[in-house]
Amino acid sequence: MDSAFVLASDPRVEPPVDNEQEKIEQLKEVVSRIQDRNYKKHRHAFRGTHVKTQAVVKGRLEVKDGLPEHLAQGLFSKYKTYDIAMRYATEPSHILPDTQNAPRGIGMRIFGVDGEKLKDSNPEQGGWHDLFMNNAPMLEAFQLDTTLEIFTLREKYFESPLKYNAAIMLRKDALTQAAPGFLPNQHPMSFTFYSQAAYTHGPYVAKYRLEPILESQKALSSIKPTEPDEIMPMLAQYFSSHPARYSLDVQMCRDLDRQPVEDTQTEWKESDSPWETVAILELPVGQDSASDERRVFWEDRMAIGPWEGLKAHVPLGSVNRLRKAIYAHSRENRQARNVTSVQDVRRVDEIP
């Protein structure tokens, strides 16, 4: 092991959180009520967050050959090409107009994965690993108390975005909590996506990102959606005529004082630890990313989660422990409301 990097076994990586389980249970109740509000409004049950699907695509993730020891861990321990499926979505709990600045995210399932699974993942899962990223390197709801307060406001002002924004601006951390509204609203193909929270990377601690490679993607950063439902057709038009390519990069934790795990609002500076490429994601041209079959299948039949995957990449911090509970609870709510069973999708060809 390389002594230059923080070990996941260091007790400072995950400090204890007061009344953690109680706060998680409260958040489950709030998210359930938000899902109920969406159900009453749309007569359909959605996820607790990342509600608005913008694209569903398939592709391949090729791990680089000859990676050094600190990078060659888990998914990336050897040269291999994985099939993947990925959903682009808008993060908030509401179906927002695309003209509104808001976090955009991706959820990815990687198929054909070998290795020891997380003890809490599905023992019958058939070798997959799920990844989640958003288009900001830090997460403003950086601790459970803050997350509970923000989601309570989301529920209270579900039908009143202006009142929600006003309530946010009354907070002491108003600038931090208002940050998602200042994210650039540009063509999603030009975004860099970040894991925000940290994970184990073998014996080490790391964060991940997807960085656009192709000029055809980067050149779209000046394009903004001008209609309330424009992003889905924008992405469909792109994938009908262009491929996409991202580098999947790892940022190693070298100093917990400068790169904390629990405090996700603190960005890990590249000057403290550079991003290093471990794989290339290829999304081929000519696929219908907006097909009703793909969208409905993912929204109603698919469920992915940060704790579905390899033991080499354990989600770290209270934010990820919260996600574990919320994602499972959200899945149960969707199944019950939509009277539709969510499947354990084991192969990419099971997706339309």
N, C-alpha and C positions, 0 to 999 in steps of 0.2 A: 504493500500500500504506500501511496505517496504522502509524505508528511506535510506537503504544501497545502493540503486540503482538509477541511473540517470533516470529521467522521460523524456519521449519523448516530453513533452510540454515545456521543458527547451529551451529557445530561442538560447542557444549556440549550440544545437544539429545540427541545419541546418543553418549555417550562410549564408547570401546572397552572390551570385556569380555575379560578374560584367558581363554584356552582355551575360547572360546565354542562352537566347533563340536564339540570333544571332549565337552563337557558335554551338548550337545544330543543327540549320538549315545547317550550313556549314558541320558539320559531316554527316548529312543525305545525302548531295550531294556526299561527298567522299565515303561513304559506298555504295551508288548507283553505282558509277563508278567502285568500286571494284567488285560488283556483276555483272556488265556488262562485266568486264574483264574475270571473271570466266565463264560467259555465252558464250562468244565468243570462249573461249578455250575448253570448255567441251560440248557446245550446251545444257546446262542445267543450270537453275538458282538455286543457293544455298543461304543459309543464309549469312548474312554479316560476321559472325564469327562462330566458331564451325562447320566448313564446313564438315569435314570428319567423317561420322558415323562409329563407331567401334562396337557397339552392341545396341540392343533394347531388353529390358527384362521387365517382369511383376513380381509383388510381392505384399507383404502386409506390411503395416506400423502399428505396434501395440504400442499405447500410453500406457505408464506406469500408473498404478493405484496409487492413493494417492500422487500425486505430491504436493509439497508445493506451496503456493499462487503465488510466483514470477515465477514459472515455468508453472503452470497450467493456461495457457493463450491461447486463440484462438484455433488453431488445437489441442492443448494439454490440453484443459480445463477439459477433462474427459477421463476416460478409453474408448478406442474405437480402432477398427481395420479398417484401410482404405485399399482399393485396390489402387495400384499404377502402373504406367508405367514409365520406365526410359531409357534414351538414354545416352550411353557413346560416347564421341566425342573428336577429337583433335581440340584445340581452334582456331588457326590462320585462316586467311581469304583465305589461299591457301590450296590445297590438298597436304600436305607434305608427304614425305616418313616417315614411322614409325621409321626409324633409327635415325631421327633427333630429338634432344631434343626440346620439346615444351610443353606448358601447355595442360593438359588433363582435361576434364570437364564432368559433368553430368547435364542433365536437367530432372526433375521429375514432373509428374502430379499426384496429390493426388486426388482421387475421393471420392464422397459421403460426402463432407464437409458441415457442418452446420454452420450458423452464418452470420452476416452482411458482405456483400461484399464491396470491395473497390468501390468507386463511379465511377471510370473510367473503371472498369472491365465490362464484358459483362453481362447485367442484365438477360439474358437468359442462363447463363452459366451452371446452373444445379448443382452447388455445387462442384467446384474443386478448388484446390490451387496449384500453380506452384512454384517449387524451383530450383535454379541454384547454382552450386558449381564448383570450380576448385581445382586443386591439389597444390595450394599455399595459405598460409593464408593471404597474402597481395596482393594488386593489384598495379602494377607499374605505370599504367596510372591513377594517383591518382586525377587528376583534369581535367577540360574540355580543358584547353589550351594544356596540355600535351597529352591528348587523340587525339586532333585534329592534333597535330604535328606528332604523331606516325602513325596515320591512313593515313595521307598525304604521309608519307614515304612508307607505305605499298603499296599505290597505285602507287607511282612514280617508285618504284623498284619491281613491281609485278612479273616481269620475271627475276629479278636479285637478288637472296637472298644474294649473297656475297656483292653486292653494298649496299643493305639494311643494312646488318650487319656493313659495314664500316661507313655508315652514322650514325648509332646508336652510334658507338664508338667515333664519333666526338662531341657528345653532352656532356654538363657539367654533366648531370645525367646518363652518359654512363653505369656505373655499375648497376644502378637501372633498366634502360631500357633493359639491356642485361641479366638481371636475369632469364627471362623465358628460355633462352638458356642453363642455368645451372641447370634447374630442373632435377631431376633424371629421366632417361628414363628406366623405369622398367615395369614389368607386371602391367597393370592398376588395377587388382584386389587387389593389395597390397597398393594402394594409399589411403591416407586420403584426403577427399574433403572438401573445406571451402567455405562459402558464400562470403567471402572477404569484401563485403559491409555490412552495418548494416541495421536492420529492427526494427520496433516497435515490442515489445513482450508484447501485452496488453498495459498497461500504461508505460512500461519500454522500454529500448533499448538493443538490443542483436545481436549477430552473431550466425551462425549455422555451424555445420560440420557433416560429415559422417565418422565414424572411423571403420575400419575393425575389426571384432571380431574373426572370425575363424582362426585357425592356418593354414588351407589350403589356406587362402588368404595371411596372413602375410609371409608365407614361400616363396612366389613368388617374394619377393622384389629383389632377386639376379638375376632374369631372365630378360634379355634385348631382345627386338626385333632386329633381325639381317637382316631382309628383309624389303623392302620398304612397303609391304602391309601385315605385319604379325600380327598386333594387333587384327584385326577382327577374324581371325581363332584362335588366342590364346584364346580370350574370348569365342568363340564358343565352343572350346574344354573344357574350364573350366566349362561352364554352362551345357554342355552335361553330365558331370560326377560329378559335385559338386554343392552344394548350396552355397549361399553367405549370410553373415549376417553383418550388420553394426549397430552401435549405432548412433542415431541421437541426437546430443548434443547441448546444448545452453550455450553460454558464455555471461553473463550479463555485461552491462556497469556500472561500479562503479565510474569512475573518467574520465571526458572528457579530462583532460589534458594528461592523460596517455593512454586513449582509445578514440581518436578522431573519429568522424563519417565521416567528410568531407575528411580527409587525409587517404585514404585507403592504402597508402604505409607503414603506421605505424602498425605493428603487435600488436594486443592486447595480452599482455603477460599472460600466464597461472598463473604466480605468482601474478598478480594483480587481476585476476578473473578466477577461475577454470571452466573447462568444466563440465557440469552437464547433465546426460542422461535423455531425456524425452520420447524417443520411440526407438523401435527396428525395423529395416528394414530387412525383410526376402525375399530373391530372390531364389525360389525353383530350385532344380536340374531338368534337363531333358527338358529344353526349348531351342529352336533353336534361339539363339540371333543374328545370322547372316542371317536369312532367307530373301530372296529378298522381300517377301510380307511385312514383318515388316519394313525393311529399307526404301523401296519406300513409304510405307504409312506414316512413320514419316517424311521423307524428303519432301514429296509433299503434304500430306494431313493434317499434324499436325502443329500447331503453338502454342507454349506456351510462356508465358511472365511473367516477374517479377511483373507486376501489375495486373495479373489475380489471384485473391484470396481474402482472408479475410481482413477486415478492421483492425483486431487485429495485422496484420503483414504488416504494410505499409513500402514499400522500402524507405530508407532514403539516403539523400545526392545527390549531383549533378550527380554522376555516375549512380545512379538508375533512376534519372529523365531523363538522357540521354538514358538509356536502354529502357525506356518507349517509347520514340520517335523512336529510331532506330529499335526496334523489330517490331513495327507496320509498319514502312516504308519498312523494309525488307520483311515482309509478303506480302505487296502489290506488291512489285517487283517480288517476286517468283510466285505469282498467275498470274500476267500479262505475264511474260516470259514463264512459263510452261503451260499456258492456262489450269490451273487446280485449282479448287476451294479448298481452305483450309477449313477444317471442324472444328466446335466446338465439339470436342470429349468429350462426357459426361460420358461414361462408359468404363471401361477397356476392356470389351468384344467387343467393336467396333474396337479395334486394332487387327490385325491378330495374 
